[in-house]
Amino acid sequence: MKVSKMPKGNLCEFCEGKVERRVIQARVPFRGQTIYVDKVPARVCTKCGEPYFDAAVYKRLEEIAKHRRCIRKKVSFPLAAYDMALT
């Protein structure tokens, strides 16, 4: 799982946008699979959207991913190929 370090001075390390606390739906890639976790406390850049997680939150996301077989709710969404015809 990709993790960004907590920004210093509430500025994003990528675009220097303002970072604010939010509750988000986090995308968690883990061992070739991706899960989404609702209601995750995070800091998010208001300019580029980069999420930052406290260490305790990150560890919890890892544990959730390790126990993904226990997840009961599933969602589906459309998936397009990047090179698909747009006509």
Sequence and secondary structure as in RCSB ss.txt:
>XXXX:A:sequence
MKVSKMPKGNLCEFCEGKVERRVIQARVPFRGQTIYVDKVPARVCTKCGEPYFDAAVYKRLEEIAKHRRCIRKKV
SFPLAAYDMALT
>XXXX:A:secstr
       GGGB TTT  BEEEEEEEEEEEETTEEEEEEEEEEEEETTT  EE  HHHHHHHHHHHHTGGG     
      TT    
